[in-house]
Amino acid sequence: MKARISVLCTILLVCPIVLAAQGLDTAKIDEALGRTGQKTGDVYRVGFPRTDLHVVAGGVDIKPGLALGSWAAFAGSDAHAMMMGDLVLLPSELGPVMIKLRAAGIEISAVHNHLANETPHVMYIHYMGHGNPVELAKSLRAALAESKTPLAAPAASPAPAAEPPAWVQTINTTLGATGRWGGGVLSFGIPRAEPVMEDGMALTAAQGAAEAINFQEAGPGQVATTGDFVLIADEVNPVISALLAHNIQITALHSHMLTEQPRVFFMHFWAVGSPESVSQGIKAALDKVHIK
């Protein structure tokens, strides 16, 4: 009996310590990055929108939330975390940022465009790192300091309008989902039916594994859309055909990761048109994808 009591006491003493060690101390990540993020499930995501850039594509002034959002997603524990994300950079910033990332042992998984014919031209680095989350955050901030990405904590956002514009509901209805409205951008993260695995982890929408569809106003009665579809090989060409049939341009087709299972391809797109026509084209493409 004494032996059982001793074991029970040991469990009670150790378990709180084990539980406290699980998860991420997001306050320390915030301190290292100089800004706060958002927790979604077990993933902590921090954004670095390129508010310093004035990018125009197809005559549309691109809002940061539409296609200019650098980000980092952390998952794991304080003992060992995985950090992955996407950085929006000018061509002149690519080399210096990559040198800093690689010096810190952070892997580069892709370098490419997402848009087409935009001014100024912007490129995107996809990356992944493993280790202590605070050290990873410090390394990322040091790399971003090689660019003109705003690193100071952003000012408090103005209160959102009481009602989003009418086109938001039009798109929500057509897609059969409710997007997130903020900063003049309507955003959807539509998860795939089957998980995308990376390093034994099922990736979430916050880690870039969902169909990411964004819209913003592009003039009276017009919206612009961009984002990326996350596709297995058999879905790639059916989605291309569906988008092209609705006058939605394919701007890029490539990988974002190195060792994911199943292998997935990321297809970026661009269109300007009425909310009805644009959202119908996106819905036609989504119908070709195995989503939840």
N, C-alpha and C positions, 0 to 999 in steps of 0.2 A: 504493500500500500504506500509506504514512504517513497518507494521508487517511482510509482505512478504520479504521486503528488509532485515529486521533484521534476519529472518530465513535463507535467502540466504547467508548473511555474516557469520552466524554461521557455515553453511555447508562448506563454502570455507575455514574457519579458521580451522575447525576440520578435514576435510578430509585429508589434507597433513599429519597431525599427525598420523591418523589411517593408512594411506598408509605406512608411514615410519616405523610403528611398525610391519608391516607384513614382513614375510620372516625371514631369519637368517643372523646375522652379522657373516659371515664366518671368518673374520679377528680375531675376539675374540676366535672363536673355534680353529683356527690355533695357536693362542698364547697359549691357554691352552694345546694343544696337542703337540706343538713343531714342527709342520710340516704342510704343506698345503695339501689340497685335491682337489677334482674335483666336480664341480656342474653339475648335469644332471637334467634338469627340475627344480623341487622344492626340489630335494634331494642333500645333500652335503655329499660326501663319502670320507673318509680318510683311506689310507692303511698303514699297519705296516707289511711289508713282513719279514718273518723270515730268513733274509740273514745270520744270525749267525749259522744256522743249515746246516749240510751236510747230507741230507736224501737220502737213496738209496732204490729203490723199483724195484724188478725184474731186478736187474743189471743196472738200469737207475738212474743217478744222477738227482734228482728232482730239477728243477728250481723253485725259489720262486713263480713265476707267475703261475706255473702249479697247485700247491696244498698247498702252504705254506704261503698264504696271509691272515693275520689277517686284519680285517677292521671294520669300524664303519660308519653307515649311519645316518645322521641327517635330520629330516623333521619337519616342523612346523614353529614356530616363536620364537623370543627372549623371549616372554612371556611364551610360553609353547612348548616344542619340544619332539619328540619321537626319541630315539637313539636305533638302533638295529645293530647287527653284529655278527661276528664270530671270535674267537680267536684261534690261532694255538699254542698249548702248549705241552711241555714235561710232562709226567705223574707226575713228582715231582713238577711241577709248578701249577697243577690243584688246589690243596687245598688252597694255599696262595692267588691265584688270585680270587677264588670264595669267600673267606672270605672278601676280599676287596670290591668286587662287591656287595655282599649282605649287607655289612655294609653301603653302600651308597644307599641302596634301589633298586638296579638294579636287575631285575629278571633273573634267569637262566632258559632257556627254553629247553636246551638239552646239554648233555655231551656224546661224543661218538667218534668213529673212522670214518675216511673217506677212508683211504687207507687200504691195507692188506699186512702183512709181510714186512713192511718197517723197516729200521734200520737208526737211532734210532726210536722207536715207538713214534708217535705223536697223540695227542688227540685234539678235537675241542670243545670249549664252544660256544654255541649260547646264546645270551642275549638280553634283552630289558629294557630300562629305560625311564621314563617320567619326565619332569621338565624343569628347566632352562638349555639351551643347554651348556652354559659355565661350569656350575657346573657339568653337566653330563660328559663333556669332561675331566674336572679335575679328576673326580672320575675314569674314564676309565684309564687315564694315571697313576694314583696311583696304580690301579690294575695291569696294565701291568708292572709297576716297580718291582712287585713281581716275575716277570719272567726275562729271559735274552733277551727278545724282544728288538731289537735296538730301542731306543727312540729318539736319536739325529736326526736332520733333515738330510735326505739322501743327499749324494753328487749329483751334477748335473749329469743326465744320459748322457752317451755318445751318439753322434749323431747316429741315426739308419742307418742301411745299406741302400743303395740306392734302392736295390731290395731284397725282401724276397726270400728265397729259393723256388725252383720250386714246392716242395710238398705243399706249402701254397695254390697255385692256384688250385692244384689238389683237395684239401679238400674243398676249397671255391666252386668249380664247383660241386662237389658231393653233398654238403649240400644245394646248391642253395642259399647261403648267403655269405656275406663278413665278415670275422672275423677281429678282431683287432690284429695287429702284433706288438709285443714289448717285449724286454727282452728275445728273443728267444722262445716266446710262442705265439701261435695263439689261441685267445679266442673268443668264441661266447656267447652271451646272447640273447637267442631266447625267446621272450615273449609268454606267454599263450594267447589263444584267449579271455578267460574270466578273469576278475581281481581276484586276491587273496586279500581279505580284512582283515585288522587287525586294531582293535580299530577305525573302521569307515573309514579307509584310504585304498585306492587302492594301494597296494605295487607295486613297479617298479623293473626293472632288477637291478638297483643300490642297492636295498634293499633285493636282494636275491630271487626274485620271478620269475626268468626266468630260462629256461633250460640252464645251464652253462656247456659248453663243451670246454675243453682246450686240446691243442696238443703241443708237443715239439719233437725235433729230438731225436732219441734214438739209433743212430748208422747209418752206411751207408745204405741208402734205407729204414730206419725204423723210425717210429714215435711212441711215447707213448701218450695215451689219458686218461684223467680222468676228473671228474667234477661231476655234479649231475643233474638228471632229477627231475622236480617238477611235481608230478602226483596226479590226483584224484584216488580214490580207483579202479575204473573200468579200469584204464590204467596200473596199477602196473604189473600185470602178463603178459599181452601182451608185454609190454616193456621188462620184464625179458626174455621172450621167444625169442624176436627178438635179444637181445644182446647175449644170450647164443648160438643162431644159428650161430652167427658170431664170436664166440670164444672171446667174451668180458666178463670179469669176473665181477660179482656183488660183491662189497666189503661191502656195507652197505645199509640198508633200514630202515628209521626211520623218526621221526618228527624233525623240527627245531623250530617250534613255538608252542604256547599253545592255542590260541583262534582264529586262522584264520578261515575264511569262504570263500570258502568251505574248508573242511579238506583236506590237501595235505600231500603227503609223498615225501621224498627226497631219491632218489636212486643214490648211488655212484657206480662208475665202474672203471675198469682198463683194458687196453690192450696195447700190443706192436705188431706192424706188419707193413706191407707196408701202405703207405698213402692211397692207393686205397682200400685195404681190410678193414682197420680200419674205414675210413670215410663211406664206404658202410654200415658197421654195425651200426654206429651212425645214418645214414640216415634211415635205416630200423626201428630203435627204434623211431626216431622222427615222422615217419609216423603213429605211434600208439598214438601220443599225439595230443591234440587239441591245436595247436599253430596258431599264426597269419600267 
